[in-house]
């Protein structure tokens, strides 16, 4: 029986070479490779500043802190997301206001946002998730894109682009729209550093705050203290910061992955489009809605939804594929179903009919650059057999 994992890391470029350079340099923590990684990444997404950190969660935390979210403030957050998106709001004793999402894309749309603003006119912050690698409608010719709506209503945007590198809206890269954009380099993401994240912004004040808070609130980072003529012990702490810096070992992997990022995306697109081709005639599953040109999508995830025509439920479907050696996942259990948020904010499934419907049927299929023709055909053949048995 063929074994097809849900995800497979691909490190076949200069990863070993660059990591070896770091090891041989004798300097393993944040230094030259991290600076290089930040420069390359900022240039790629069209941002002025980039700051690498040890996770996307860290980036989101630093970002929301730099936007001056205060205790008691409220922040729009999609109900269909990973818990990190909401937990960073709670880090600051602020409160997430969860929004239902669009069926088929799991995105917050301009219409959803405008409705939320009418219901919660006091909310002045939005964490936006580019779900699965598909960017939200940031700009529209009619002036009703999310950026336009937020500008008219004085809402600051923090983009959670954990899934969305490299993705575009029109000819503009994700990472160049909101006040701050955060990316993930976790092991199964579109590029990886093992663990890691990146925050990008065009705002110099935000960048300066993030860079200081990244490492204990110290006004000079370790590399600056090492290379400067000033004594390394001569520094000041301007705020109680965090320990979120990315070591050079991880940044070295990131630099090598950046060299392959476009090829990785193209390969994922190839397999995603083949899923549409081979599964598009099956009435019992809804394929993800692609609202952008395929080459603008990052294709991190391929989540399908078993609908009311399916003879089996989602969990049974997952179990049968597992018995056939096929790895799958679920993205995500919505926030309203997680006990902490459910209890703290008195949430119920009736408040989120779309994400509840998605949750009950969603399954994420294998999608990664090194997938083979044999693996792909085994997956789609198995899916067809299971659903038509």
Secondary structure as the mmCIF struct_conf table of DSSP 4:
data_model
#
loop_
_struct_conf.conf_type_id
_struct_conf.id
_struct_conf.beg_label_comp_id
_struct_conf.beg_label_asym_id
_struct_conf.beg_label_seq_id
_struct_conf.end_label_comp_id
_struct_conf.end_label_asym_id
_struct_conf.end_label_seq_id
STRN STRN1 UNK A 4 UNK A 4
BEND BEND1 UNK A 6 UNK A 6
BEND BEND2 UNK A 13 UNK A 14
HELX_RH_AL_P HELX_RH_AL_P1 UNK A 15 UNK A 25
TURN_TY1_P TURN_TY1_P1 UNK A 26 UNK A 26
BEND BEND3 UNK A 29 UNK A 31
HELX_RH_AL_P HELX_RH_AL_P2 UNK A 32 UNK A 45
TURN_TY1_P TURN_TY1_P2 UNK A 46 UNK A 46
BEND BEND4 UNK A 48 UNK A 48
STRN STRN2 UNK A 49 UNK A 53
BEND BEND5 UNK A 54 UNK A 54
HELX_RH_AL_P HELX_RH_AL_P3 UNK A 56 UNK A 66
TURN_TY1_P TURN_TY1_P3 UNK A 67 UNK A 68
TURN_TY1_P TURN_TY1_P4 UNK A 71 UNK A 72
STRN STRN3 UNK A 74 UNK A 78
BEND BEND6 UNK A 79 UNK A 81
HELX_RH_AL_P HELX_RH_AL_P4 UNK A 83 UNK A 91
TURN_TY1_P TURN_TY1_P5 UNK A 92 UNK A 93
STRN STRN4 UNK A 95 UNK A 99
TURN_TY1_P TURN_TY1_P6 UNK A 103 UNK A 105
HELX_LH_PP_P HELX_LH_PP_P1 UNK A 107 UNK A 109
HELX_RH_AL_P HELX_RH_AL_P5 UNK A 110 UNK A 119
TURN_TY1_P TURN_TY1_P7 UNK A 121 UNK A 122
STRN STRN5 UNK A 125 UNK A 129
HELX_RH_3T_P HELX_RH_3T_P1 UNK A 131 UNK A 133
HELX_LH_PP_P HELX_LH_PP_P2 UNK A 134 UNK A 136
TURN_TY1_P TURN_TY1_P8 UNK A 141 UNK A 142
BEND BEND7 UNK A 143 UNK A 143
BEND BEND8 UNK A 145 UNK A 145
HELX_RH_AL_P HELX_RH_AL_P6 UNK A 146 UNK A 153
TURN_TY1_P TURN_TY1_P9 UNK A 154 UNK A 154
STRN STRN6 UNK A 156 UNK A 160
TURN_TY1_P TURN_TY1_P10 UNK A 162 UNK A 163
TURN_TY1_P TURN_TY1_P11 UNK A 165 UNK A 166
STRN STRN7 UNK A 168 UNK A 169
TURN_TY1_P TURN_TY1_P12 UNK A 170 UNK A 171
STRN STRN8 UNK A 172 UNK A 173
TURN_TY1_P TURN_TY1_P13 UNK A 174 UNK A 175
BEND BEND9 UNK A 176 UNK A 179
STRN STRN9 UNK A 180 UNK A 184
STRN STRN10 UNK A 186 UNK A 186
TURN_TY1_P TURN_TY1_P14 UNK A 187 UNK A 188
BEND BEND10 UNK A 189 UNK A 191
STRN STRN11 UNK A 194 UNK A 194
BEND BEND11 UNK A 195 UNK A 195
STRN STRN12 UNK A 197 UNK A 201
BEND BEND12 UNK A 202 UNK A 202
HELX_RH_AL_P HELX_RH_AL_P7 UNK A 204 UNK A 213
TURN_TY1_P TURN_TY1_P15 UNK A 214 UNK A 214
STRN STRN13 UNK A 215 UNK A 215
TURN_TY1_P TURN_TY1_P16 UNK A 216 UNK A 217
STRN STRN14 UNK A 218 UNK A 218
BEND BEND13 UNK A 219 UNK A 220
HELX_RH_AL_P HELX_RH_AL_P8 UNK A 222 UNK A 227
BEND BEND14 UNK A 228 UNK A 230
TURN_TY1_P TURN_TY1_P17 UNK A 232 UNK A 233
STRN STRN15 UNK A 237 UNK A 237
BEND BEND15 UNK A 239 UNK A 239
STRN STRN16 UNK A 243 UNK A 243
STRN STRN17 UNK A 245 UNK A 245
HELX_LH_PP_P HELX_LH_PP_P3 UNK A 246 UNK A 247
HELX_RH_AL_P HELX_RH_AL_P9 UNK A 248 UNK A 258
TURN_TY1_P TURN_TY1_P18 UNK A 259 UNK A 260
HELX_RH_AL_P HELX_RH_AL_P10 UNK A 261 UNK A 279
TURN_TY1_P TURN_TY1_P19 UNK A 280 UNK A 281
TURN_TY1_P TURN_TY1_P20 UNK A 283 UNK A 284
STRN STRN18 UNK A 285 UNK A 286
HELX_LH_PP_P HELX_LH_PP_P4 UNK A 287 UNK A 289
BEND BEND16 UNK A 292 UNK A 292
HELX_RH_3T_P HELX_RH_3T_P2 UNK A 294 UNK A 296
STRN STRN19 UNK A 302 UNK A 306
TURN_TY1_P TURN_TY1_P21 UNK A 308 UNK A 309
BEND BEND17 UNK A 311 UNK A 312
HELX_RH_AL_P HELX_RH_AL_P11 UNK A 314 UNK A 323
TURN_TY1_P TURN_TY1_P22 UNK A 324 UNK A 325
STRN STRN20 UNK A 326 UNK A 326
STRN STRN21 UNK A 329 UNK A 329
BEND BEND18 UNK A 331 UNK A 331
HELX_RH_3T_P HELX_RH_3T_P3 UNK A 335 UNK A 337
BEND BEND19 UNK A 338 UNK A 338
HELX_RH_AL_P HELX_RH_AL_P12 UNK A 339 UNK A 345
TURN_TY1_P TURN_TY1_P23 UNK A 346 UNK A 346
HELX_RH_3T_P HELX_RH_3T_P4 UNK A 349 UNK A 351
HELX_RH_AL_P HELX_RH_AL_P13 UNK A 353 UNK A 361
STRN STRN22 UNK A 362 UNK A 365
HELX_LH_PP_P HELX_LH_PP_P5 UNK A 366 UNK A 366
TURN_TY1_P TURN_TY1_P24 UNK A 369 UNK A 370
HELX_RH_AL_P HELX_RH_AL_P14 UNK A 373 UNK A 388
#
